[in-house]
Amino acid sequence: MKKSYVFNTLICCGCTALIFLLHFIVYGGVLLKSPGYTGLFCAVWIAQAAGYSVTLEPKIRPHTAVRVRLWQLLYCILLGNALFATIVDPYNVLCWFCVVYGVVYVIFFLRKGDNGAEPWTATFMMLWMLLTLGAFLLIVHPITVSQARNLVEQAGYTDLYRFQSVDWDAIRFAQVINNDTEIIGCTMPEEKDPLGWYGFRAFKDGERYCVVVSAARGQIEVQEKQGE
């Protein structure tokens, strides 16, 4: 394998690792609504960097007007769907990725008659994904796990244990946590969080509480005392 392929593949793998590090570690699994699809997105660019062409545009550009128009129509449909999805669900960063991919790829490659088959194309697009993610974080400004924990501690709670519920969308949930040694539950607010929730079992004045923090709004939404 050529050095250029190795170099670009390593960069793409590093960008992918950074994206999922932010999702799972820094933001506790609430940053990406569709981590599987995002992973597929990244895998496409890693494959591209390794020398496998995965572009929608064929290596030999079509010569007939009909085929050219069909390709243009396909890109317009895909980009239009991505824009609509972003408007409907602006907190889904995958939609942002799709819009940026459509715009950047068309402007920098298809418009110039280049199908983007070179390995550096993948690095270029992965860097745009990171820029898009950075813009998303600046605009949406979700709080991290650490910030949520600090918020709960500032409210006077101690001995925090973070848990993840599979029933965040339920009106009320109850589940076993802490290695099956505790049961915790609470009534969720009517207004759903567009990103997700951080849940904590915490103590205050000797009482056990279920505390739920909104990732998008950055505030405590639920403080419910638990029964014995």
Backbone as JSON, one array per atom type, in Angstrom:
{
  "sequence": "MKKSYVFNTLICCGCTALIFLLHFIVYGGVLLKSPGYTGLFCAVWIAQAAGYSVTLEPKIRPHTAVRVRLWQLLYCILLGNALFATIVDPYNVLCWFCVVYGVVYVIFFLRKGDNGAEPWTATFMMLWMLLTLGAFLLIVHPITVSQARNLVEQAGYTDLYRFQSVDWDAIRFAQVINNDTEIIGCTMPEEKDPLGWYGFRAFKDGERYCVVVSAARGQIEVQEKQGE",
  "N": [[0.84, -1.2, 0.0], [0.54, 2.23, -0.83], [2.29, 5.04, 0.61], [0.73, 7.32, 0.78], [-1.86, 6.33, 0.93], [-1.77, 4.95, 3.37], [-1.2, 7.06, 5.14], [-3.45, 8.78, 4.82], [-5.47, 7.01, 5.56], [-4.87, 6.55, 8.27], [-5.31, 9.12, 9.3], [-8.07, 9.39, 8.84], [-9.02, 7.3, 10.46], [-8.21, 8.29, 12.93], [-9.79, 10.62, 13.11], [-12.31, 9.44, 13.19], [-12.12, 8.0, 15.59], [-11.93, 10.15, 17.36], [-14.45, 11.37, 17.07], [-16.17, 9.37, 18.11], [-15.11, 9.12, 20.63], [-15.83, 11.56, 21.76], [-18.6, 11.17, 21.68], [-19.19, 8.81, 23.28], [-17.63, 9.01, 25.66], [-17.11, 11.76, 26.51], [-19.63, 13.0, 26.15], [-21.33, 11.09, 27.09], [-22.86, 9.3, 25.5], [-24.99, 10.68, 24.32], [-24.59, 12.42, 22.25], [-24.59, 11.61, 19.5], [-27.36, 10.69, 17.71], [-27.7, 8.58, 16.04], [-25.46, 6.51, 16.18], [-24.63, 4.22, 14.83], [-25.15, 4.66, 12.07], [-23.55, 6.89, 11.75], [-21.07, 5.72, 12.21], [-20.99, 4.06, 9.96], [-20.87, 5.98, 8.0], [-18.33, 7.07, 8.55], [-16.82, 4.77, 8.07], [-17.06, 4.5, 5.34], [-15.46, 6.61, 4.41], [-13.01, 5.86, 5.46], [-12.55, 3.52, 4.03], [-12.39, 4.66, 1.52], [-10.06, 6.19, 1.83], [-8.26, 4.14, 2.06], [-8.06, 3.24, -0.47], [-10.22, 2.14, -1.75], [-12.75, 2.77, -3.92], [-15.65, 4.47, -3.18], [-17.46, 6.26, -4.05], [-20.46, 7.92, -5.18], [-20.49, 8.78, -7.77], [-19.61, 7.44, -10.92], [-16.39, 6.1, -11.98], [-15.77, 6.58, -14.66], [-16.96, 9.26, -16.22], [-20.36, 9.94, -17.13], [-21.4, 10.32, -20.52], [-23.66, 10.94, -21.93], [-26.41, 13.2, -22.17], [-28.73, 12.55, -20.81], [-27.92, 10.73, -18.8], [-26.25, 12.39, -17.34], [-28.1, 14.27, -16.37], [-29.67, 12.6, -14.81], [-27.9, 11.85, -12.78], [-27.5, 14.37, -11.64], [-30.09, 14.89, -10.75], [-30.36, 12.86, -8.85], [-28.47, 13.64, -6.89], [-29.61, 16.09, -6.15], [-32.03, 15.25, -5.02], [-31.12, 13.69, -2.85], [-29.68, 15.64, -1.38], [-31.74, 17.46, -0.89], [-33.44, 15.91, 0.73], [-31.74, 15.57, 2.92], [-31.49, 18.22, 3.82], [-34.16, 18.74, 4.53], [-34.52, 16.84, 6.57], [-32.73, 17.87, 8.42], [-33.92, 20.29, 9.1], [-36.3, 19.36, 10.26], [-35.31, 17.78, 12.36], [-33.18, 19.25, 14.01], [-31.34, 18.64, 15.99], [-30.03, 16.38, 15.37], [-27.01, 15.36, 14.59], [-26.08, 13.81, 12.53], [-27.64, 14.44, 10.32], [-26.66, 16.96, 9.8], [-24.09, 16.26, 8.98], [-24.7, 14.97, 6.55], [-25.77, 17.05, 4.99], [-23.57, 18.82, 4.8], [-21.74, 17.11, 3.56], [-23.02, 16.73, 1.07], [-23.03, 19.37, -0.01], [-20.27, 20.2, 0.08], [-18.99, 18.13, -1.32], [-20.1, 18.29, -3.88], [-19.37, 20.93, -4.63], [-16.52, 20.96, -4.49], [-15.68, 18.73, -5.93], [-17.46, 17.29, -7.87], [-18.34, 19.46, -9.4], [-16.03, 20.23, -10.62], [-15.54, 18.19, -12.3], [-14.39, 16.0, -11.15], [-14.32, 12.83, -9.69], [-13.69, 12.37, -7.09], [-12.04, 10.25, -6.25], [-9.51, 10.04, -5.19], [-7.28, 9.27, -2.43], [-6.85, 11.39, -0.61], [-9.19, 12.74, -0.69], [-10.94, 11.54, 1.12], [-9.77, 12.19, 3.59], [-10.05, 14.96, 3.48], [-12.87, 15.19, 3.54], [-13.43, 13.98, 6.0], [-12.24, 15.78, 7.75], [-13.91, 17.91, 7.31], [-16.18, 16.83, 8.46], [-15.44, 16.88, 11.15], [-15.23, 19.65, 11.51], [-17.89, 20.3, 11.09], [-19.07, 18.96, 13.24], [-17.91, 20.41, 15.3], [-19.09, 22.93, 14.84], [-21.74, 22.24, 15.32], [-21.64, 21.64, 18.08], [-20.98, 24.15, 19.09], [-23.22, 25.66, 18.38], [-25.54, 24.23, 19.3], [-24.69, 23.57, 21.84], [-24.58, 21.46, 23.93], [-24.43, 20.05, 27.26], [-21.72, 18.38, 28.91], [-21.02, 15.09, 30.34], [-19.48, 15.48, 32.62], [-20.03, 18.18, 33.21], [-22.75, 17.98, 33.78], [-22.67, 16.39, 36.05], [-21.31, 18.11, 37.8], [-23.22, 20.1, 37.97], [-25.27, 18.83, 39.38], [-23.96, 18.3, 41.78], [-23.5, 20.9, 42.66], [-26.05, 21.55, 43.36], [-26.28, 20.52, 45.81], [-26.16, 17.78, 46.17], [-24.72, 14.57, 46.92], [-22.45, 11.72, 46.64], [-22.81, 10.61, 44.0], [-24.17, 8.49, 41.48], [-24.06, 7.57, 38.24], [-26.55, 6.6, 35.94], [-27.99, 4.85, 33.12], [-30.99, 4.9, 31.41], [-33.33, 2.79, 29.73], [-35.79, 3.62, 29.22], [-36.31, 6.37, 28.83], [-38.17, 7.85, 27.43], [-40.56, 7.17, 28.51], [-43.45, 7.91, 30.6], [-43.11, 7.4, 33.26], [-40.42, 5.72, 34.78], [-38.74, 2.79, 36.01], [-35.99, 1.08, 37.23], [-33.36, -1.37, 37.66], [-30.24, -0.68, 39.12], [-26.68, -0.03, 39.61], [-25.13, -2.49, 39.71], [-27.24, -4.32, 40.09], [-28.13, -3.8, 42.68], [-29.75, -1.78, 43.52], [-32.91, -0.14, 43.1], [-34.24, 2.3, 41.05], [-36.26, 5.09, 40.16], [-38.39, 7.46, 38.44], [-40.69, 10.15, 37.66], [-40.87, 11.4, 34.46], [-40.35, 14.61, 32.86], [-42.89, 16.37, 30.92], [-42.04, 17.76, 28.67], [-39.88, 16.72, 26.29], [-36.38, 16.0, 26.01], [-34.38, 17.16, 23.37], [-31.93, 16.0, 22.81], [-31.0, 14.17, 24.88], [-30.8, 12.55, 28.14], [-29.14, 12.89, 31.33], [-28.86, 10.73, 33.92], [-28.85, 10.44, 37.48], [-28.25, 8.74, 40.51], [-28.47, 10.06, 43.64], [-27.56, 11.51, 46.84], [-29.03, 13.5, 49.4], [-29.12, 15.3, 52.31], [-29.22, 12.89, 53.67], [-31.19, 11.49, 52.35], [-32.28, 9.52, 49.55], [-32.16, 10.23, 46.1], [-33.54, 10.54, 42.78], [-32.1, 12.05, 40.17], [-32.39, 13.92, 37.28], [-30.87, 15.26, 34.45], [-31.06, 17.61, 31.83], [-29.56, 17.26, 28.71], [-29.47, 18.98, 26.49], [-30.71, 21.37, 27.34], [-29.31, 21.93, 29.6], [-29.89, 21.86, 32.4], [-31.23, 20.88, 35.62], [-33.88, 18.67, 35.55], [-35.46, 16.83, 36.88], [-35.99, 15.99, 40.27], [-36.42, 13.7, 42.33], [-37.47, 12.18, 45.28], [-36.56, 9.0, 46.56], [-38.19, 6.0, 47.58], [-37.86, 3.88, 50.47]],
  "CA": [[0.0, 0.0, 0.0], [1.31, 3.45, -0.92], [2.34, 5.84, 1.84], [-0.39, 8.27, 0.8], [-3.04, 5.6, 1.4], [-1.58, 4.69, 4.8], [-1.3, 8.35, 5.83], [-4.84, 9.25, 4.82], [-6.27, 6.06, 6.34], [-4.62, 6.82, 9.69], [-6.0, 10.36, 9.65], [-9.52, 9.11, 8.9], [-9.27, 6.5, 11.66], [-8.08, 9.19, 14.07], [-10.98, 11.47, 13.16], [-13.42, 8.58, 13.63], [-11.93, 7.74, 17.02], [-12.25, 11.39, 18.09], [-15.91, 11.55, 17.06], [-16.82, 8.43, 19.03], [-14.65, 9.46, 21.98], [-16.73, 12.63, 22.22], [-19.96, 10.64, 21.87], [-19.34, 7.85, 24.37], [-16.93, 9.37, 26.9], [-17.32, 13.15, 26.92], [-21.06, 13.32, 26.19], [-22.08, 9.99, 27.7], [-23.75, 8.58, 24.6], [-26.15, 11.47, 23.88], [-24.22, 13.34, 21.18], [-25.02, 11.06, 18.22], [-28.61, 9.96, 17.81], [-27.56, 7.37, 15.23], [-24.03, 6.2, 16.11], [-24.39, 3.18, 13.83], [-25.08, 5.3, 10.76], [-22.35, 7.73, 11.74], [-19.95, 4.81, 12.03], [-20.99, 3.65, 8.56], [-20.4, 7.17, 7.29], [-16.87, 7.12, 8.73], [-16.24, 3.6, 7.43], [-16.99, 4.79, 3.91], [-14.29, 7.44, 4.15], [-11.81, 5.07, 5.75], [-12.37, 2.66, 2.86], [-11.94, 5.54, 0.43], [-8.66, 6.53, 2.09], [-7.45, 2.93, 1.86], [-7.94, 2.95, -1.9], [-11.45, 1.55, -2.29], [-13.63, 3.84, -4.37], [-17.02, 4.28, -2.71], [-18.22, 7.44, -4.43], [-21.66, 7.68, -5.96], [-20.2, 9.09, -9.16], [-18.76, 6.42, -11.53], [-15.05, 6.55, -12.33], [-15.87, 7.14, -16.0], [-18.1, 10.15, -16.19], [-21.31, 9.69, -18.21], [-21.26, 11.23, -21.65], [-24.95, 11.31, -22.47], [-27.11, 14.24, -21.41], [-29.72, 11.91, -19.93], [-27.24, 10.18, -17.63], [-25.8, 13.53, -16.55], [-29.27, 14.83, -15.68], [-30.1, 11.64, -13.79], [-26.99, 12.0, -11.64], [-27.81, 15.65, -11.0], [-31.36, 14.71, -10.06], [-30.1, 12.02, -7.67], [-27.82, 14.47, -5.87], [-30.58, 17.09, -5.67], [-32.98, 14.55, -4.15], [-30.43, 13.34, -1.6], [-29.39, 16.86, -0.64], [-33.02, 18.0, -0.43], [-33.88, 15.09, 1.86], [-30.88, 15.87, 4.06], [-31.88, 19.54, 4.32], [-35.47, 18.61, 5.18], [-34.31, 16.12, 7.82], [-32.05, 18.77, 9.35], [-34.92, 21.25, 9.57], [-37.23, 18.63, 11.12], [-34.6, 17.31, 13.55], [-31.9, 19.97, 14.02], [-30.44, 18.13, 17.01], [-29.41, 15.16, 14.86], [-25.79, 15.8, 13.92], [-25.91, 13.04, 11.29], [-28.26, 15.24, 9.25], [-25.69, 18.02, 9.49], [-23.04, 15.63, 8.19], [-25.2, 14.7, 5.2], [-25.88, 18.32, 4.27], [-22.21, 19.3, 4.5], [-21.19, 16.2, 2.56], [-23.62, 17.03, -0.23], [-22.58, 20.68, -0.5], [-18.82, 20.23, -0.12], [-18.6, 17.17, -2.36], [-20.5, 18.83, -5.18], [-18.6, 22.14, -4.94], [-15.09, 20.74, -4.65], [-15.32, 17.6, -6.77], [-18.29, 17.05, -9.05], [-18.39, 20.66, -10.22], [-14.78, 20.3, -11.37], [-15.38, 16.99, -13.11], [-13.57, 15.04, -10.4], [-15.21, 11.94, -8.95], [-13.25, 12.28, -5.69], [-11.55, 8.91, -5.97], [-8.19, 10.1, -4.57], [-7.36, 9.02, -0.99], [-6.92, 12.62, 0.18], [-10.59, 13.17, -0.64], [-11.52, 11.04, 2.37], [-9.25, 13.03, 4.67], [-10.69, 16.26, 3.32], [-14.25, 15.1, 3.98], [-13.45, 13.7, 7.43], [-11.95, 17.04, 8.43], [-15.15, 18.68, 7.24], [-17.07, 16.26, 9.46], [-15.03, 17.41, 12.45], [-15.64, 21.05, 11.54], [-19.35, 20.31, 11.25], [-19.35, 18.58, 14.62], [-17.55, 21.57, 16.12], [-20.14, 23.94, 14.67], [-22.93, 21.72, 16.01], [-21.44, 21.79, 19.53], [-21.02, 25.57, 19.4], [-24.58, 26.18, 18.21], [-26.47, 23.53, 20.2], [-24.05, 23.73, 23.15], [-25.02, 20.51, 24.96], [-23.49, 19.92, 28.37], [-21.05, 17.09, 28.98], [-21.3, 14.31, 31.55], [-18.8, 16.15, 33.73], [-20.79, 19.39, 33.55], [-24.0, 17.55, 34.41], [-22.32, 15.95, 37.41], [-21.02, 19.32, 38.59], [-24.5, 20.79, 38.19], [-25.98, 18.11, 40.44], [-23.21, 18.51, 43.02], [-23.74, 22.28, 43.08], [-27.39, 21.6, 43.93], [-26.21, 20.0, 47.17], [-26.21, 16.32, 46.19], [-23.44, 13.88, 47.08], [-22.41, 10.28, 46.36], [-23.53, 10.44, 42.73], [-23.96, 7.3, 40.65], [-24.76, 7.81, 36.98], [-27.18, 5.43, 35.32], [-28.63, 5.08, 31.84], [-32.28, 4.22, 31.35], [-33.83, 2.43, 28.4], [-37.18, 4.11, 29.17], [-36.34, 7.81, 29.02], [-39.37, 8.42, 26.81], [-41.76, 6.78, 29.26], [-43.92, 8.9, 31.57], [-42.4, 7.05, 34.48], [-39.6, 4.52, 34.6], [-38.11, 2.21, 37.19], [-35.06, 0.05, 36.77], [-32.33, -1.81, 38.6], [-28.95, -0.05, 38.81], [-25.59, -0.27, 40.55], [-24.88, -3.94, 39.79], [-28.45, -4.99, 40.57], [-28.27, -3.63, 44.12], [-30.71, -0.71, 43.8], [-33.97, 0.17, 42.13], [-34.47, 3.74, 41.01], [-37.26, 5.47, 39.18], [-38.97, 8.78, 38.63], [-41.6, 10.63, 36.62], [-40.16, 12.27, 33.53], [-41.1, 15.82, 32.46], [-43.64, 16.25, 29.67], [-41.22, 18.27, 27.57], [-38.77, 15.82, 26.05], [-35.11, 16.62, 25.65], [-34.07, 16.81, 21.98], [-30.71, 15.2, 22.72], [-31.03, 13.04, 25.8], [-30.79, 12.86, 29.57], [-28.15, 12.32, 32.23], [-29.53, 10.31, 35.14], [-27.98, 10.2, 38.62], [-28.73, 8.44, 41.86], [-27.7, 10.95, 44.5], [-28.04, 11.65, 48.21], [-29.1, 14.86, 49.94], [-29.65, 15.27, 53.68], [-29.45, 11.51, 54.05], [-32.25, 10.91, 51.52], [-31.86, 9.07, 48.22], [-32.92, 10.92, 45.05], [-33.32, 10.33, 41.35], [-31.88, 13.38, 39.58], [-32.25, 13.82, 35.82], [-30.38, 16.51, 33.88], [-31.25, 17.74, 30.38], [-28.29, 17.48, 28.0], [-29.59, 20.12, 25.58], [-31.07, 22.6, 28.06], [-28.28, 22.18, 30.6], [-30.47, 22.15, 33.71], [-31.85, 19.75, 36.31], [-35.3, 18.58, 35.2], [-36.17, 15.97, 37.84], [-35.37, 15.72, 41.56], [-37.48, 12.93, 42.98], [-37.02, 11.37, 46.4], [-36.83, 7.58, 46.4], [-38.68, 5.3, 48.77], [-36.94, 2.91, 51.08]],
  "C": [[0.88, 1.25, 0.0], [1.25, 4.23, 0.4], [1.16, 6.81, 1.93], [-1.66, 7.6, 1.31], [-2.95, 5.36, 2.9], [-1.79, 5.98, 5.6], [-2.74, 8.81, 5.94], [-5.76, 8.32, 5.61], [-6.1, 6.31, 7.83], [-5.33, 8.1, 10.14], [-7.49, 10.13, 9.79], [-9.87, 8.28, 10.13], [-9.18, 7.36, 12.92], [-9.28, 10.1, 14.23], [-12.19, 10.68, 13.66], [-13.33, 8.31, 15.12], [-12.29, 8.97, 17.85], [-13.75, 11.62, 18.17], [-16.58, 10.65, 18.08], [-16.31, 8.59, 20.46], [-15.52, 10.56, 22.57], [-18.11, 12.07, 22.54], [-20.06, 9.8, 23.14], [-18.74, 8.31, 25.69], [-17.31, 10.78, 27.37], [-18.8, 13.46, 27.1], [-21.93, 12.13, 26.6], [-23.09, 9.31, 26.82], [-24.95, 9.36, 24.1], [-25.85, 12.34, 22.67], [-24.76, 12.88, 19.82], [-26.31, 10.28, 18.4], [-28.54, 8.63, 17.06], [-26.08, 7.02, 15.1], [-23.69, 5.14, 15.08], [-24.24, 3.76, 12.44], [-23.87, 6.22, 10.66], [-21.1, 6.89, 11.56], [-19.84, 4.32, 10.6], [-20.46, 4.78, 7.68], [-18.87, 7.24, 7.34], [-16.19, 5.95, 8.03], [-16.1, 3.8, 5.92], [-15.75, 5.61, 3.59], [-13.0, 6.73, 4.48], [-11.5, 4.14, 4.58], [-11.85, 3.46, 1.67], [-10.46, 5.88, 0.6], [-7.74, 5.35, 1.85], [-7.36, 2.51, 0.4], [-9.14, 2.29, -2.52], [-12.41, 2.67, -2.66], [-15.05, 3.55, -3.95], [-17.87, 5.5, -3.04], [-19.45, 7.06, -5.23], [-21.41, 7.89, -7.45], [-19.32, 8.0, -9.75], [-17.41, 6.98, -11.91], [-15.02, 7.16, -13.73], [-17.12, 7.99, -16.05], [-19.04, 9.86, -17.35], [-21.2, 10.75, -19.3], [-22.6, 11.67, -22.21], [-25.63, 12.32, -21.56], [-28.1, 13.65, -20.42], [-29.06, 11.4, -18.66], [-26.72, 11.3, -16.73], [-26.95, 14.1, -15.74], [-29.76, 13.9, -14.58], [-29.21, 11.73, -12.56], [-27.25, 13.3, -10.9], [-29.1, 15.57, -10.2], [-31.18, 13.91, -8.78], [-29.47, 12.85, -6.55], [-28.78, 15.51, -5.31], [-31.58, 16.46, -4.71], [-32.34, 14.23, -2.8], [-30.15, 14.57, -0.75], [-30.66, 17.49, -0.1], [-33.55, 17.24, 0.76], [-33.06, 15.39, 3.11], [-31.23, 17.22, 4.67], [-33.21, 19.48, 5.07], [-35.32, 17.91, 6.53], [-33.64, 17.0, 8.87], [-33.01, 19.8, 9.93], [-35.88, 20.58, 10.56], [-36.56, 18.23, 12.44], [-33.23, 17.98, 13.62], [-30.9, 19.48, 15.06], [-29.79, 16.81, 16.6], [-28.19, 15.54, 14.04], [-25.53, 15.01, 12.64], [-26.53, 13.77, 10.11], [-27.33, 16.37, 8.84], [-24.57, 17.46, 8.62], [-23.47, 15.44, 6.74], [-25.29, 15.98, 4.37], [-24.5, 18.83, 3.86], [-21.56, 18.42, 3.44], [-21.71, 16.54, 1.17], [-23.09, 18.32, -0.83], [-21.1, 20.67, -0.85], [-18.4, 19.32, -1.27], [-18.94, 17.69, -3.74], [-19.61, 20.01, -5.57], [-17.15, 21.82, -5.28], [-14.73, 19.64, -5.64], [-16.16, 17.48, -8.03], [-18.32, 18.26, -9.96], [-17.14, 20.79, -11.1], [-14.55, 19.07, -12.24], [-14.52, 15.93, -12.46], [-14.51, 14.15, -9.6], [-14.76, 11.72, -7.51], [-12.7, 10.94, -5.31], [-10.18, 8.9, -5.29], [-8.3, 9.9, -3.06], [-7.46, 10.28, -0.15], [-8.34, 13.17, 0.26], [-11.24, 12.77, 0.68], [-11.06, 11.87, 3.55], [-9.91, 14.4, 4.65], [-12.11, 16.24, 3.87], [-14.36, 14.79, 5.47], [-13.15, 14.96, 8.24], [-13.17, 17.96, 8.4], [-16.17, 18.14, 8.24], [-16.73, 16.79, 10.85], [-15.41, 18.88, 12.58], [-17.14, 21.18, 11.75], [-19.74, 19.97, 12.68], [-19.02, 19.73, 15.57], [-18.59, 22.67, 16.05], [-21.42, 23.53, 15.4], [-22.8, 21.93, 17.52], [-21.49, 23.26, 19.94], [-22.44, 26.13, 19.35], [-25.55, 25.56, 19.21], [-26.0, 23.64, 21.64], [-24.63, 22.76, 24.2], [-23.99, 20.42, 26.08], [-22.92, 18.5, 28.38], [-21.47, 16.34, 30.24], [-20.7, 15.0, 32.77], [-19.55, 17.41, 34.17], [-22.11, 19.05, 34.23], [-23.75, 17.11, 35.85], [-22.04, 17.15, 38.31], [-22.29, 20.08, 38.92], [-25.27, 20.15, 39.34], [-25.27, 18.33, 41.78], [-23.42, 19.92, 43.56], [-25.13, 22.45, 43.7], [-27.44, 20.98, 45.32], [-26.26, 18.49, 47.28], [-24.81, 15.74, 46.31], [-23.6, 12.41, 46.69], [-23.19, 9.96, 45.07], [-23.17, 9.12, 42.05], [-24.76, 7.5, 39.37], [-25.32, 6.51, 36.43], [-27.78, 5.84, 33.98], [-29.9, 4.24, 31.78], [-32.64, 3.9, 29.91], [-35.24, 2.98, 28.2], [-37.25, 5.61, 29.39], [-37.61, 8.44, 28.46], [-40.65, 8.05, 27.54], [-42.17, 7.89, 30.23], [-43.24, 8.67, 32.91], [-41.61, 5.78, 34.23], [-39.08, 4.06, 35.95], [-37.2, 1.09, 36.71], [-34.03, -0.25, 37.84], [-31.0, -1.2, 38.16], [-27.9, -0.54, 39.8], [-25.37, -1.75, 40.81], [-26.02, -4.69, 40.47], [-28.64, -4.87, 42.08], [-29.3, -2.57, 44.49], [-31.76, -0.65, 42.71], [-34.23, 1.67, 42.21], [-35.49, 4.04, 39.93], [-37.8, 6.86, 39.46], [-39.91, 9.1, 37.48], [-40.87, 11.63, 35.75], [-41.0, 13.5, 33.17], [-41.81, 15.62, 31.13], [-42.83, 16.72, 28.47], [-39.97, 17.4, 27.41], [-37.51, 16.6, 25.7], [-34.74, 16.21, 24.23], [-32.8, 16.0, 21.81], [-30.76, 13.97, 23.61], [-30.91, 13.51, 27.24], [-29.57, 12.24, 30.24], [-28.87, 12.0, 33.54], [-28.53, 10.0, 36.25], [-28.79, 9.73, 39.82], [-27.84, 9.26, 42.79], [-28.34, 11.03, 45.88], [-28.0, 13.12, 48.62], [-29.8, 14.81, 51.29], [-30.03, 13.86, 54.09], [-30.53, 10.8, 53.25], [-31.71, 10.57, 50.13], [-32.76, 9.7, 47.17], [-32.58, 10.37, 43.67], [-33.24, 11.72, 40.73], [-31.62, 13.2, 38.08], [-31.92, 15.2, 35.27], [-30.59, 16.49, 32.37], [-29.92, 18.05, 29.71], [-28.34, 18.73, 27.13], [-29.85, 21.42, 26.33], [-30.09, 22.92, 29.19], [-28.82, 22.52, 31.97], [-31.06, 20.88, 34.3], [-33.35, 19.77, 36.04], [-36.1, 17.8, 36.24], [-35.34, 15.83, 39.1], [-36.42, 15.0, 42.4], [-36.9, 12.03, 44.07], [-37.45, 9.92, 46.21], [-37.3, 6.97, 47.71], [-37.65, 4.32, 49.28], [-37.11, 1.54, 50.43]]
}
